[in-house]
Amino acid sequence: MTEASGQRICDRFRGFLPVVVDVETGGFVAATDAILEIAATIVRMDEDGNLGVHRTFNFHVKPFEGANIEQAALDFTGIDPWHPFREAVDEAQAFDELFKVVRKEVRDQSCNRAILVGHNAHFDAGFVNAAVERCAIKRNPFHPFSFFDTATLAGLAYGQTVLAKACKEAGVAFDNAEAHSAAYDAERTAELFCEIVNRWKDSGGWMPAFS
């Protein structure tokens, strides 16, 4: 057994479980603009300490009552909030179901709580926190103000901060025609995050000590 064998994700990030989140929205203001899609990608660690994408959970979300939706945002994402086959759910239901998945993964991986990973993570975290407050959710599994930002990490690792360009440098396939779907962007961001963390490990970066 190598020194790295048997590693646990709870030992890698100070007890935090990284969960990659992407939201597609009706604008840029978390307090007033609608969440239209949300996705969360779970990553897991193998026995050699390498991160990999496990599974993605996503929801189409109905705009909350009184939500602002900018036409420019719809033009950018290509989302039609009123499409009859969209199968959207209420915001409270989407977050309730998503948070149940995250809390279970936190328990299963012996972590203390989840930490949001996002590309320009402050944007996604702002919308998540606004929805938590709006829906009066009592058990938010995510740290309220700490997160991992792959735009920053990719700038350090690859000299790129745009998701598509960072993915290209990291060898992660990226299709611009599929972009701006929450599920697609979350999965590509998760792959990018895993590549950066694994590259750091392989280059001799920090790893937890094992007896």
C-alpha positions as CSV (number, residue, x, y, z in Angstrom):
1,M,0.0,0.0,0.0
2,T,1.4,3.4,-1.0
3,E,1.5,6.3,1.4
4,A,-1.4,7.9,-0.5
5,S,-3.6,4.8,-0.4
6,G,-6.9,4.9,1.6
7,Q,-7.2,8.6,1.5
8,R,-10.5,10.2,2.4
9,I,-12.0,13.4,1.0
10,C,-12.8,14.6,4.6
11,D,-9.0,14.7,5.3
12,R,-8.2,16.8,2.2
13,F,-10.2,20.0,2.7
14,R,-10.3,20.4,6.5
15,G,-13.5,18.4,6.9
16,F,-15.3,20.2,4.1
17,L,-16.9,18.4,1.2
18,P,-16.5,20.3,-2.1
19,V,-19.7,20.4,-4.1
20,V,-19.8,22.1,-7.4
21,V,-22.8,24.4,-8.0
22,D,-24.0,26.3,-11.0
23,V,-27.0,28.5,-11.3
24,E,-28.6,30.0,-14.4
25,T,-30.5,33.2,-13.5
26,G,-32.7,35.9,-14.8
27,G,-30.1,38.6,-14.0
28,F,-27.2,39.5,-11.8
29,V,-28.9,40.6,-8.6
30,A,-29.3,37.7,-6.2
31,A,-32.0,39.4,-4.0
32,T,-34.3,40.2,-6.9
33,D,-33.6,38.1,-9.9
34,A,-34.9,34.6,-10.6
35,I,-33.0,31.4,-10.3
36,L,-34.0,29.5,-13.5
37,E,-31.8,26.4,-13.2
38,I,-29.6,25.0,-10.5
39,A,-27.2,22.0,-10.6
40,A,-24.8,20.4,-8.1
41,T,-22.1,18.0,-9.0
42,I,-20.7,15.6,-6.4
43,V,-17.0,14.8,-6.6
44,R,-15.4,11.8,-4.8
45,M,-11.8,10.8,-4.0
46,D,-10.3,7.4,-4.9
47,E,-7.9,5.5,-2.7
48,D,-4.9,7.2,-4.3
49,G,-6.2,10.7,-3.4
50,N,-7.4,11.6,-6.9
51,L,-10.7,13.5,-7.3
52,G,-13.2,12.6,-9.9
53,V,-16.8,13.5,-10.9
54,H,-19.4,11.2,-9.4
55,R,-22.9,12.5,-10.2
56,T,-24.8,15.6,-11.1
57,F,-28.2,16.6,-9.8
58,N,-30.1,19.4,-11.5
59,F,-33.5,21.2,-11.5
60,H,-35.3,23.6,-13.7
61,V,-36.7,26.2,-11.3
62,K,-39.9,28.2,-11.4
63,P,-39.3,32.0,-10.9
64,F,-40.3,33.0,-7.4
65,E,-43.3,35.3,-7.1
66,G,-42.2,38.8,-8.0
67,A,-38.9,37.7,-9.4
68,N,-37.1,40.0,-11.9
69,I,-36.1,38.4,-15.3
70,E,-34.0,40.4,-17.7
71,Q,-34.5,39.6,-21.4
72,A,-30.8,40.0,-21.9
73,A,-30.2,37.1,-19.5
74,L,-32.6,34.9,-21.3
75,D,-31.0,35.7,-24.6
76,F,-27.6,34.8,-23.1
77,T,-28.7,31.5,-21.6
78,G,-31.3,30.5,-24.1
79,I,-33.7,29.5,-21.3
80,D,-37.4,29.9,-21.9
81,P,-38.9,30.0,-18.3
82,W,-42.4,29.5,-19.6
83,H,-41.7,26.6,-21.9
84,P,-44.6,24.0,-21.4
85,F,-42.2,21.0,-21.3
86,R,-39.6,22.6,-19.0
87,E,-40.8,20.5,-16.0
88,A,-39.7,23.2,-13.5
89,V,-40.3,22.9,-9.8
90,D,-40.8,25.6,-7.1
91,E,-37.6,27.1,-5.8
92,A,-38.2,25.7,-2.3
93,Q,-38.7,22.1,-3.6
94,A,-35.5,22.4,-5.8
95,F,-33.4,23.5,-2.8
96,D,-35.0,21.0,-0.4
97,E,-34.2,18.1,-2.7
98,L,-30.8,19.3,-3.6
99,F,-29.8,19.9,0.0
100,K,-30.9,16.5,1.0
101,V,-28.5,15.0,-1.5
102,V,-25.7,17.2,-0.3
103,R,-26.3,16.5,3.4
104,K,-26.3,12.7,2.7
105,E,-23.0,13.0,0.9
106,V,-21.6,15.0,3.7
107,R,-22.5,12.2,6.2
108,D,-21.4,9.4,3.9
109,Q,-18.0,11.0,3.4
110,S,-17.6,11.8,7.1
111,C,-17.3,15.5,6.4
112,N,-18.4,18.3,8.7
113,R,-20.3,20.3,6.1
114,A,-20.2,21.2,2.4
115,I,-18.3,24.0,0.7
116,L,-19.5,25.5,-2.6
117,V,-17.2,25.2,-5.6
118,G,-18.1,27.5,-8.5
119,H,-16.7,29.3,-11.5
120,N,-16.9,32.9,-10.2
121,A,-18.2,31.3,-7.1
122,H,-19.4,34.5,-5.4
123,F,-22.1,34.7,-8.0
124,D,-23.5,31.2,-7.4
125,A,-23.1,31.5,-3.6
126,G,-25.0,34.8,-3.6
127,F,-28.0,33.3,-5.4
128,V,-27.9,30.2,-3.2
129,N,-27.8,32.2,0.0
130,A,-30.6,34.5,-1.2
131,A,-32.8,31.5,-2.0
132,V,-32.0,30.0,1.4
133,E,-33.2,33.2,3.1
134,R,-36.2,33.6,0.8
135,C,-37.4,30.0,1.4
136,A,-36.6,30.1,5.1
137,I,-34.4,27.0,4.8
138,K,-33.1,26.1,8.3
139,R,-30.5,23.5,7.3
140,N,-28.2,24.9,4.7
141,P,-25.4,22.3,4.3
142,F,-23.0,24.8,2.7
143,H,-20.6,27.1,4.5
144,P,-22.3,30.5,4.5
145,F,-19.4,32.6,3.2
146,S,-16.4,30.4,2.3
147,F,-16.1,28.8,-1.2
148,F,-13.6,27.5,-3.8
149,D,-13.5,29.6,-6.9
150,T,-12.3,27.8,-10.1
151,A,-11.8,31.1,-11.9
152,T,-9.2,32.0,-9.4
153,L,-7.7,28.5,-9.3
154,A,-7.6,28.2,-13.1
155,G,-5.9,31.6,-13.3
156,L,-3.2,30.3,-11.0
157,A,-2.9,26.9,-12.7
158,Y,-3.4,27.7,-16.3
159,G,-3.4,31.5,-16.7
160,Q,-7.0,31.4,-17.8
161,T,-10.1,32.6,-16.0
162,V,-12.9,32.1,-18.6
163,L,-14.4,28.6,-18.1
164,A,-14.2,27.5,-21.7
165,K,-10.5,28.6,-22.1
166,A,-9.5,27.2,-18.7
167,C,-11.1,23.8,-19.6
168,K,-9.2,23.8,-22.9
169,E,-5.9,24.4,-21.1
170,A,-6.8,21.6,-18.6
171,G,-7.7,19.1,-21.3
172,V,-11.4,19.2,-20.3
173,A,-13.7,18.9,-23.3
174,F,-16.0,22.0,-23.6
175,D,-18.8,22.5,-26.1
176,N,-19.9,26.2,-26.3
177,A,-23.2,25.0,-27.8
178,E,-24.0,23.2,-24.6
179,A,-22.8,25.9,-22.3
180,H,-25.1,28.0,-20.0
181,S,-27.0,24.9,-19.0
182,A,-26.6,24.6,-15.2
183,A,-25.9,20.8,-15.4
184,Y,-23.4,21.2,-18.2
185,D,-21.5,24.0,-16.6
186,A,-21.5,22.4,-13.2
187,E,-20.0,19.2,-14.7
188,R,-17.3,21.0,-16.7
189,T,-16.5,23.1,-13.6
190,A,-16.2,20.0,-11.5
191,E,-13.9,18.4,-14.0
192,L,-11.8,21.5,-14.0
193,F,-11.7,21.6,-10.2
194,C,-10.6,17.9,-10.1
195,E,-7.9,18.5,-12.7
196,I,-6.5,21.4,-10.7
197,V,-6.5,19.6,-7.4
198,N,-5.0,16.4,-8.9
199,R,-2.4,18.4,-10.7
200,W,-1.4,20.0,-7.5
201,K,-1.1,16.7,-5.7
202,D,0.9,15.1,-8.6
203,S,3.3,18.1,-8.6
204,G,4.1,17.5,-4.9
205,G,1.6,19.8,-3.3
206,W,0.1,19.4,0.1
207,M,-1.3,16.0,1.1
208,P,-2.6,14.8,4.5
209,A,-0.1,12.8,6.5
210,F,-0.9,9.1,7.2
211,S,0.6,6.9,9.8
